[in-house]
Amino acid sequence: MYAESAQEDEKHSKMPLEVKQNAQRQVVRCANCDIEILWTPTIVQGKVFCCTGCAAGGPCNCDYSLYRSVNISGVIHYLE
């Protein structure tokens, strides 16, 4: 019994810290714009929002600085 518990603890302790944090973190999304909230949310009347702008019905006023950049392949067309 104790040997099994010790083995599970050992396996868990070898996991990278980022994997442990992601496994424990619950995804929270804004009730207005539906983005994943990576910071402390604004809660109004039991609903979860990413910012005070969304809590007031929009527009969103988040700075998005906690999000990682992503590579998007394709062509951007600018209208002249």
Backbone atoms as SQL, in Angstrom:
CREATE TABLE atoms (id INTEGER PRIMARY KEY, chain TEXT, resi INTEGER, resn TEXT, atom TEXT, x REAL, y REAL, z REAL);
INSERT INTO atoms VALUES
  (1, 'A', 1, 'MET', 'N', 0.825, -1.183, 0.000),
  (2, 'A', 1, 'MET', 'CA', 0.000, 0.000, 0.000),
  (3, 'A', 1, 'MET', 'C', 0.871, 1.249, 0.000),
  (4, 'A', 2, 'TYR', 'N', 1.841, 1.317, 0.894),
  (5, 'A', 2, 'TYR', 'CA', 2.711, 2.486, 0.956),
  (6, 'A', 2, 'TYR', 'C', 3.643, 2.548, -0.248),
  (7, 'A', 3, 'ALA', 'N', 4.057, 1.392, -0.758),
  (8, 'A', 3, 'ALA', 'CA', 4.951, 1.339, -1.912),
  (9, 'A', 3, 'ALA', 'C', 4.253, 1.907, -3.145),
  (10, 'A', 4, 'GLU', 'N', 2.963, 1.574, -3.341),
  (11, 'A', 4, 'GLU', 'CA', 2.213, 2.096, -4.481),
  (12, 'A', 4, 'GLU', 'C', 2.076, 3.609, -4.379),
  (13, 'A', 5, 'SER', 'N', 1.779, 4.104, -3.208),
  (14, 'A', 5, 'SER', 'CA', 1.629, 5.537, -2.997),
  (15, 'A', 5, 'SER', 'C', 2.942, 6.265, -3.258),
  (16, 'A', 6, 'ALA', 'N', 4.045, 5.700, -2.799),
  (17, 'A', 6, 'ALA', 'CA', 5.355, 6.305, -3.000),
  (18, 'A', 6, 'ALA', 'C', 5.718, 6.327, -4.484),
  (19, 'A', 7, 'GLN', 'N', 5.347, 5.270, -5.212),
  (20, 'A', 7, 'GLN', 'CA', 5.633, 5.233, -6.647),
  (21, 'A', 7, 'GLN', 'C', 4.837, 6.301, -7.385),
  (22, 'A', 8, 'GLU', 'N', 3.587, 6.490, -7.027),
  (23, 'A', 8, 'GLU', 'CA', 2.768, 7.508, -7.666),
  (24, 'A', 8, 'GLU', 'C', 3.322, 8.901, -7.377),
  (25, 'A', 9, 'ASP', 'N', 3.744, 9.149, -6.136),
  (26, 'A', 9, 'ASP', 'CA', 4.330, 10.437, -5.781),
  (27, 'A', 9, 'ASP', 'C', 5.605, 10.687, -6.562),
  (28, 'A', 10, 'GLU', 'N', 6.412, 9.643, -6.740),
  (29, 'A', 10, 'GLU', 'CA', 7.665, 9.774, -7.473),
  (30, 'A', 10, 'GLU', 'C', 7.393, 10.105, -8.940),
  (31, 'A', 11, 'LYS', 'N', 6.413, 9.435, -9.551),
  (32, 'A', 11, 'LYS', 'CA', 6.062, 9.709, -10.946),
  (33, 'A', 11, 'LYS', 'C', 5.594, 11.147, -11.094),
  (34, 'A', 12, 'HIS', 'N', 4.751, 11.600, -10.163),
  (35, 'A', 12, 'HIS', 'CA', 4.203, 12.946, -10.221),
  (36, 'A', 12, 'HIS', 'C', 5.300, 13.988, -10.052),
  (37, 'A', 13, 'SER', 'N', 6.274, 13.731, -9.189),
  (38, 'A', 13, 'SER', 'CA', 7.326, 14.707, -8.932),
  (39, 'A', 13, 'SER', 'C', 8.281, 14.846, -10.117),
  (40, 'A', 14, 'LYS', 'N', 8.329, 13.862, -11.002),
  (41, 'A', 14, 'LYS', 'CA', 9.207, 13.938, -12.170),
  (42, 'A', 14, 'LYS', 'C', 8.572, 14.672, -13.342),
  (43, 'A', 15, 'MET', 'N', 7.285, 14.990, -13.252),
  (44, 'A', 15, 'MET', 'CA', 6.617, 15.713, -14.319),
  (45, 'A', 15, 'MET', 'C', 7.128, 17.148, -14.351),
  (46, 'A', 16, 'PRO', 'N', 7.280, 17.742, -15.531),
  (47, 'A', 16, 'PRO', 'CA', 7.684, 19.144, -15.608),
  (48, 'A', 16, 'PRO', 'C', 6.668, 20.035, -14.909),
  (49, 'A', 17, 'LEU', 'N', 7.145, 21.138, -14.335),
  (50, 'A', 17, 'LEU', 'CA', 6.285, 22.035, -13.570),
  (51, 'A', 17, 'LEU', 'C', 5.145, 22.581, -14.419),
  (52, 'A', 18, 'GLU', 'N', 5.421, 22.930, -15.671),
  (53, 'A', 18, 'GLU', 'CA', 4.385, 23.483, -16.542),
  (54, 'A', 18, 'GLU', 'C', 3.255, 22.481, -16.766),
  (55, 'A', 19, 'VAL', 'N', 3.593, 21.205, -16.910),
  (56, 'A', 19, 'VAL', 'CA', 2.579, 20.162, -17.112),
  (57, 'A', 19, 'VAL', 'C', 1.715, 20.040, -15.861),
  (58, 'A', 20, 'LYS', 'N', 2.334, 20.076, -14.684),
  (59, 'A', 20, 'LYS', 'CA', 1.577, 19.997, -13.431),
  (60, 'A', 20, 'LYS', 'C', 0.612, 21.170, -13.319),
  (61, 'A', 21, 'GLN', 'N', 1.077, 22.384, -13.618),
  (62, 'A', 21, 'GLN', 'CA', 0.233, 23.562, -13.485),
  (63, 'A', 21, 'GLN', 'C', -0.917, 23.514, -14.476),
  (64, 'A', 22, 'ASN', 'N', -0.669, 23.096, -15.719),
  (65, 'A', 22, 'ASN', 'CA', -1.721, 23.018, -16.718),
  (66, 'A', 22, 'ASN', 'C', -2.752, 21.951, -16.361),
  (67, 'A', 23, 'ALA', 'N', -2.306, 20.856, -15.763),
  (68, 'A', 23, 'ALA', 'CA', -3.218, 19.784, -15.383),
  (69, 'A', 23, 'ALA', 'C', -4.138, 20.232, -14.254),
  (70, 'A', 24, 'GLN', 'N', -3.661, 21.124, -13.406),
  (71, 'A', 24, 'GLN', 'CA', -4.439, 21.573, -12.263),
  (72, 'A', 24, 'GLN', 'C', -5.293, 22.796, -12.585),
  (73, 'A', 25, 'ARG', 'N', -4.946, 23.540, -13.634),
  (74, 'A', 25, 'ARG', 'CA', -5.640, 24.783, -13.960),
  (75, 'A', 25, 'ARG', 'C', -6.924, 24.494, -14.726),
  (76, 'A', 26, 'GLN', 'N', -7.996, 25.105, -14.284),
  (77, 'A', 26, 'GLN', 'CA', -9.270, 24.933, -14.942),
  (78, 'A', 26, 'GLN', 'C', -9.444, 26.070, -15.955),
  (79, 'A', 27, 'VAL', 'N', -9.930, 25.773, -17.131),
  (80, 'A', 27, 'VAL', 'CA', -10.114, 26.787, -18.165),
  (81, 'A', 27, 'VAL', 'C', -11.325, 27.638, -17.810),
  (82, 'A', 28, 'VAL', 'N', -11.108, 28.959, -17.760),
  (83, 'A', 28, 'VAL', 'CA', -12.178, 29.914, -17.468),
  (84, 'A', 28, 'VAL', 'C', -12.305, 30.822, -18.680),
  (85, 'A', 29, 'ARG', 'N', -13.519, 30.985, -19.200),
  (86, 'A', 29, 'ARG', 'CA', -13.748, 31.804, -20.392),
  (87, 'A', 29, 'ARG', 'C', -14.678, 32.971, -20.071),
  (88, 'A', 30, 'CYS', 'N', -14.456, 34.066, -20.785),
  (89, 'A', 30, 'CYS', 'CA', -15.253, 35.270, -20.622),
  (90, 'A', 30, 'CYS', 'C', -16.681, 35.033, -21.128),
  (91, 'A', 31, 'ALA', 'N', -17.666, 35.465, -20.364),
  (92, 'A', 31, 'ALA', 'CA', -19.062, 35.296, -20.752),
  (93, 'A', 31, 'ALA', 'C', -19.440, 36.198, -21.926),
  (94, 'A', 32, 'ASN', 'N', -18.634, 37.215, -22.214),
  (95, 'A', 32, 'ASN', 'CA', -18.936, 38.136, -23.306),
  (96, 'A', 32, 'ASN', 'C', -18.165, 37.800, -24.584),
  (97, 'A', 33, 'CYS', 'N', -16.833, 37.769, -24.509),
  (98, 'A', 33, 'CYS', 'CA', -16.036, 37.577, -25.728),
  (99, 'A', 33, 'CYS', 'C', -15.465, 36.160, -25.866),
  (100, 'A', 34, 'ASP', 'N', -15.649, 35.312, -24.864),
  (101, 'A', 34, 'ASP', 'CA', -15.296, 33.889, -24.902),
  (102, 'A', 34, 'ASP', 'C', -13.802, 33.604, -24.950),
  (103, 'A', 35, 'ILE', 'N', -12.924, 34.577, -24.619),
  (104, 'A', 35, 'ILE', 'CA', -11.501, 34.262, -24.569),
  (105, 'A', 35, 'ILE', 'C', -11.191, 33.529, -23.273),
  (106, 'A', 36, 'GLU', 'N', -10.128, 32.747, -23.294),
  (107, 'A', 36, 'GLU', 'CA', -9.676, 32.061, -22.095),
  (108, 'A', 36, 'GLU', 'C', -9.038, 33.092, -21.175),
  (109, 'A', 37, 'ILE', 'N', -9.474, 33.158, -19.928),
  (110, 'A', 37, 'ILE', 'CA', -8.980, 34.161, -18.985),
  (111, 'A', 37, 'ILE', 'C', -7.779, 33.593, -18.251),
  (112, 'A', 38, 'LEU', 'N', -6.621, 34.249, -18.390),
  (113, 'A', 38, 'LEU', 'CA', -5.376, 33.801, -17.777),
  (114, 'A', 38, 'LEU', 'C', -5.029, 34.612, -16.538),
  (115, 'A', 39, 'TRP', 'N', -5.912, 35.488, -16.096),
  (116, 'A', 39, 'TRP', 'CA', -5.675, 36.369, -14.952),
  (117, 'A', 39, 'TRP', 'C', -6.908, 36.329, -14.059),
  (118, 'A', 40, 'THR', 'N', -6.903, 37.107, -13.009),
  (119, 'A', 40, 'THR', 'CA', -8.056, 37.154, -12.106),
  (120, 'A', 40, 'THR', 'C', -9.239, 37.756, -12.849),
  (121, 'A', 41, 'PRO', 'N', -10.347, 37.024, -12.947),
  (122, 'A', 41, 'PRO', 'CA', -11.490, 37.520, -13.717),
  (123, 'A', 41, 'PRO', 'C', -12.297, 38.578, -12.963),
  (124, 'A', 42, 'THR', 'N', -13.115, 39.300, -13.708),
  (125, 'A', 42, 'THR', 'CA', -14.092, 40.230, -13.149),
  (126, 'A', 42, 'THR', 'C', -15.407, 39.472, -13.071),
  (127, 'A', 43, 'ILE', 'N', -16.013, 39.424, -11.902),
  (128, 'A', 43, 'ILE', 'CA', -17.258, 38.673, -11.725),
  (129, 'A', 43, 'ILE', 'C', -18.383, 39.665, -11.424),
  (130, 'A', 44, 'VAL', 'N', -19.432, 39.623, -12.244),
  (131, 'A', 44, 'VAL', 'CA', -20.583, 40.501, -12.074),
  (132, 'A', 44, 'VAL', 'C', -21.839, 39.648, -12.140),
  (133, 'A', 45, 'GLN', 'N', -22.649, 39.724, -11.107),
  (134, 'A', 45, 'GLN', 'CA', -23.900, 38.963, -11.006),
  (135, 'A', 45, 'GLN', 'C', -23.708, 37.483, -11.318),
  (136, 'A', 46, 'GLY', 'N', -22.599, 36.918, -10.807),
  (137, 'A', 46, 'GLY', 'CA', -22.328, 35.499, -10.949),
  (138, 'A', 46, 'GLY', 'C', -21.749, 35.088, -12.296),
  (139, 'A', 47, 'LYS', 'N', -21.545, 36.038, -13.203),
  (140, 'A', 47, 'LYS', 'CA', -20.948, 35.728, -14.500),
  (141, 'A', 47, 'LYS', 'C', -19.493, 36.170, -14.487),
  (142, 'A', 48, 'VAL', 'N', -18.645, 35.421, -15.220),
  (143, 'A', 48, 'VAL', 'CA', -17.208, 35.673, -15.250),
  (144, 'A', 48, 'VAL', 'C', -16.849, 36.404, -16.537),
  (145, 'A', 49, 'PHE', 'N', -16.107, 37.510, -16.387),
  (146, 'A', 49, 'PHE', 'CA', -15.681, 38.315, -17.527),
  (147, 'A', 49, 'PHE', 'C', -14.173, 38.531, -17.463),
  (148, 'A', 50, 'CYS', 'N', -13.568, 38.795, -18.618),
  (149, 'A', 50, 'CYS', 'CA', -12.123, 39.016, -18.680),
  (150, 'A', 50, 'CYS', 'C', -11.734, 40.417, -18.225),
  (151, 'A', 51, 'CYS', 'N', -12.644, 41.388, -18.357),
  (152, 'A', 51, 'CYS', 'CA', -12.324, 42.777, -18.020),
  (153, 'A', 51, 'CYS', 'C', -13.606, 43.544, -17.710),
  (154, 'A', 52, 'THR', 'N', -13.443, 44.768, -17.254),
  (155, 'A', 52, 'THR', 'CA', -14.613, 45.597, -16.947),
  (156, 'A', 52, 'THR', 'C', -15.359, 46.002, -18.214),
  (157, 'A', 53, 'GLY', 'N', -14.647, 46.097, -19.337),
  (158, 'A', 53, 'GLY', 'CA', -15.306, 46.409, -20.607),
  (159, 'A', 53, 'GLY', 'C', -16.308, 45.337, -20.992),
  (160, 'A', 54, 'CYS', 'N', -15.888, 44.091, -20.927),
  (161, 'A', 54, 'CYS', 'CA', -16.789, 42.975, -21.246),
  (162, 'A', 54, 'CYS', 'C', -17.917, 42.868, -20.219),
  (163, 'A', 55, 'ALA', 'N', -17.617, 43.160, -18.961),
  (164, 'A', 55, 'ALA', 'CA', -18.639, 43.105, -17.910),
  (165, 'A', 55, 'ALA', 'C', -19.737, 44.134, -18.163),
  (166, 'A', 56, 'ALA', 'N', -19.367, 45.245, -18.829),
  (167, 'A', 56, 'ALA', 'CA', -20.334, 46.290, -19.148),
  (168, 'A', 56, 'ALA', 'C', -21.021, 46.054, -20.493),
  (169, 'A', 57, 'GLY', 'N', -20.705, 44.944, -21.158),
  (170, 'A', 57, 'GLY', 'CA', -21.332, 44.615, -22.426),
  (171, 'A', 57, 'GLY', 'C', -20.451, 44.858, -23.630),
  (172, 'A', 58, 'GLY', 'N', -19.220, 45.305, -23.413),
  (173, 'A', 58, 'GLY', 'CA', -18.255, 45.501, -24.498),
  (174, 'A', 58, 'GLY', 'C', -18.023, 46.974, -24.750),
  (175, 'A', 59, 'PRO', 'N', -16.981, 47.333, -25.441),
  (176, 'A', 59, 'PRO', 'CA', -15.987, 46.445, -26.029),
  (177, 'A', 59, 'PRO', 'C', -14.961, 45.956, -25.005),
  (178, 'A', 60, 'CYS', 'N', -14.282, 44.880, -25.352),
  (179, 'A', 60, 'CYS', 'CA', -13.236, 44.300, -24.512),
  (180, 'A', 60, 'CYS', 'C', -12.078, 45.293, -24.434),
  (181, 'A', 61, 'ASN', 'N', -11.517, 45.469, -23.219),
  (182, 'A', 61, 'ASN', 'CA', -10.379, 46.377, -23.072),
  (183, 'A', 61, 'ASN', 'C', -9.160, 45.673, -22.480),
  (184, 'A', 62, 'CYS', 'N', -9.017, 44.376, -22.761),
  (185, 'A', 62, 'CYS', 'CA', -7.857, 43.613, -22.284),
  (186, 'A', 62, 'CYS', 'C', -6.622, 43.983, -23.096),
  (187, 'A', 63, 'ASP', 'N', -5.438, 43.847, -22.482),
  (188, 'A', 63, 'ASP', 'CA', -4.204, 44.129, -23.218),
  (189, 'A', 63, 'ASP', 'C', -3.575, 42.862, -23.800),
  (190, 'A', 64, 'TYR', 'N', -4.073, 41.685, -23.437),
  (191, 'A', 64, 'TYR', 'CA', -3.641, 40.400, -23.988),
  (192, 'A', 64, 'TYR', 'C', -2.155, 40.112, -23.812),
  (193, 'A', 65, 'SER', 'N', -1.473, 40.782, -22.911),
  (194, 'A', 65, 'SER', 'CA', -0.028, 40.605, -22.741),
  (195, 'A', 65, 'SER', 'C', 0.350, 39.247, -22.142),
  (196, 'A', 66, 'LEU', 'N', -0.583, 38.542, -21.541),
  (197, 'A', 66, 'LEU', 'CA', -0.270, 37.238, -20.962),
  (198, 'A', 66, 'LEU', 'C', -0.352, 36.101, -21.979),
  (199, 'A', 67, 'TYR', 'N', -0.847, 36.394, -23.174),
  (200, 'A', 67, 'TYR', 'CA', -0.945, 35.366, -24.200),
  (201, 'A', 67, 'TYR', 'C', 0.362, 35.242, -24.955),
  (202, 'A', 68, 'ARG', 'N', 0.708, 34.021, -25.339),
  (203, 'A', 68, 'ARG', 'CA', 1.887, 33.786, -26.160),
  (204, 'A', 68, 'ARG', 'C', 1.541, 34.120, -27.601),
  (205, 'A', 69, 'SER', 'N', 2.538, 34.562, -28.340),
  (206, 'A', 69, 'SER', 'CA', 2.297, 34.818, -29.753),
  (207, 'A', 69, 'SER', 'C', 2.193, 33.483, -30.477),
  (208, 'A', 70, 'VAL', 'N', 1.477, 33.472, -31.561),
  (209, 'A', 70, 'VAL', 'CA', 1.317, 32.255, -32.356),
  (210, 'A', 70, 'VAL', 'C', 1.748, 32.545, -33.780),
  (211, 'A', 71, 'ASN', 'N', 2.235, 31.534, -34.435),
  (212, 'A', 71, 'ASN', 'CA', 2.601, 31.666, -35.841),
  (213, 'A', 71, 'ASN', 'C', 1.396, 31.318, -36.692),
  (214, 'A', 72, 'ILE', 'N', 1.021, 32.233, -37.552),
  (215, 'A', 72, 'ILE', 'CA', -0.112, 32.014, -38.442),
  (216, 'A', 72, 'ILE', 'C', 0.427, 32.069, -39.862),
  (217, 'A', 73, 'SER', 'N', 0.225, 31.000, -40.595),
  (218, 'A', 73, 'SER', 'CA', 0.712, 31.004, -41.977),
  (219, 'A', 73, 'SER', 'C', -0.408, 31.507, -42.882),
  (220, 'A', 74, 'GLY', 'N', -0.018, 32.267, -43.850),
  (221, 'A', 74, 'GLY', 'CA', -1.010, 32.790, -44.784),
  (222, 'A', 74, 'GLY', 'C', -0.584, 34.150, -45.274),
  (223, 'A', 75, 'VAL', 'N', -1.459, 34.778, -46.000),
  (224, 'A', 75, 'VAL', 'CA', -1.173, 36.080, -46.586),
  (225, 'A', 75, 'VAL', 'C', -2.156, 37.081, -46.015),
  (226, 'A', 76, 'ILE', 'N', -1.643, 38.232, -45.619),
  (227, 'A', 76, 'ILE', 'CA', -2.511, 39.300, -45.144),
  (228, 'A', 76, 'ILE', 'C', -2.708, 40.274, -46.303),
  (229, 'A', 77, 'HIS', 'N', -3.941, 40.543, -46.650),
  (230, 'A', 77, 'HIS', 'CA', -4.253, 41.462, -47.747),
  (231, 'A', 77, 'HIS', 'C', -4.711, 42.775, -47.139),
  (232, 'A', 78, 'TYR', 'N', -4.054, 43.850, -47.518),
  (233, 'A', 78, 'TYR', 'CA', -4.410, 45.178, -47.057),
  (234, 'A', 78, 'TYR', 'C', -5.234, 45.878, -48.141),
  (235, 'A', 79, 'LEU', 'N', -6.345, 46.445, -47.757),
  (236, 'A', 79, 'LEU', 'CA', -7.186, 47.178, -48.721),
  (237, 'A', 79, 'LEU', 'C', -6.620, 48.577, -48.874),
  (238, 'A', 80, 'GLU', 'N', -6.555, 49.042, -50.106),
  (239, 'A', 80, 'GLU', 'CA', -6.001, 50.395, -50.347),
  (240, 'A', 80, 'GLU', 'C', -7.071, 51.327, -50.773);
